[in-house]
Amino acid sequence: MSNAEKARELLAGALNVSVQEVDSSTMIGVTQQWDSLAHMRLMLALEETLGSELDMEAVVNIASLSDVEAMLPVVERD
């Protein structure tokens, strides 16, 4: 699974929408489902995926699908 796919999956889960509904226009302030509770679910999912806690700066700076993808480690492929 690519980082883009994983980011879409994590964000869709946090927003309680299908993966197909998540795209580059999915952002805080634009996407109705992305409220404070959804943001907390996303942070918890990211922390679980990364295996570590996010610092406060990272938490407040995640506002779009591309921000979620940027949080994921680079996956090297053969």
Contacts in CASP RR format, 6 or more apart in sequence:
PFRMAT RR
TARGET T0000
AUTHOR 0000-0000-0000
METHOD contacts of the structure
MODEL  1
MSNAEKARELLAGALNVSVQEVDSSTMIGVTQQWDSLAHMRLMLALEETL
GSELDMEAVVNIASLSDVEAMLPVVERD
1 9 0 8 1.000
2 75 0 8 1.000
3 69 0 8 1.000
3 72 0 8 1.000
3 74 0 8 1.000
3 75 0 8 1.000
4 69 0 8 1.000
6 49 0 8 1.000
6 69 0 8 1.000
6 72 0 8 1.000
7 65 0 8 1.000
7 68 0 8 1.000
7 69 0 8 1.000
7 71 0 8 1.000
7 72 0 8 1.000
8 19 0 8 1.000
8 22 0 8 1.000
8 23 0 8 1.000
8 65 0 8 1.000
9 19 0 8 1.000
10 42 0 8 1.000
10 45 0 8 1.000
10 46 0 8 1.000
10 49 0 8 1.000
10 68 0 8 1.000
11 22 0 8 1.000
11 26 0 8 1.000
11 42 0 8 1.000
11 65 0 8 1.000
11 68 0 8 1.000
12 18 0 8 1.000
12 19 0 8 1.000
12 21 0 8 1.000
12 22 0 8 1.000
13 41 0 8 1.000
13 45 0 8 1.000
14 38 0 8 1.000
14 39 0 8 1.000
14 41 0 8 1.000
14 42 0 8 1.000
14 45 0 8 1.000
15 21 0 8 1.000
15 22 0 8 1.000
15 26 0 8 1.000
15 31 0 8 1.000
15 33 0 8 1.000
15 34 0 8 1.000
15 38 0 8 1.000
15 42 0 8 1.000
16 33 0 8 1.000
16 38 0 8 1.000
17 33 0 8 1.000
22 65 0 8 1.000
23 65 0 8 1.000
24 64 0 8 1.000
24 65 0 8 1.000
24 66 0 8 1.000
25 31 0 8 1.000
26 34 0 8 1.000
26 64 0 8 1.000
26 65 0 8 1.000
27 34 0 8 1.000
27 63 0 8 1.000
27 64 0 8 1.000
27 65 0 8 1.000
28 34 0 8 1.000
28 39 0 8 1.000
28 63 0 8 1.000
28 64 0 8 1.000
39 62 0 8 1.000
42 62 0 8 1.000
42 68 0 8 1.000
43 54 0 8 1.000
43 59 0 8 1.000
43 62 0 8 1.000
46 54 0 8 1.000
46 62 0 8 1.000
46 68 0 8 1.000
46 71 0 8 1.000
47 53 0 8 1.000
47 54 0 8 1.000
49 72 0 8 1.000
50 71 0 8 1.000
50 72 0 8 1.000
50 73 0 8 1.000
54 71 0 8 1.000
58 71 0 8 1.000
61 67 0 8 1.000
62 68 0 8 1.000
62 71 0 8 1.000
END
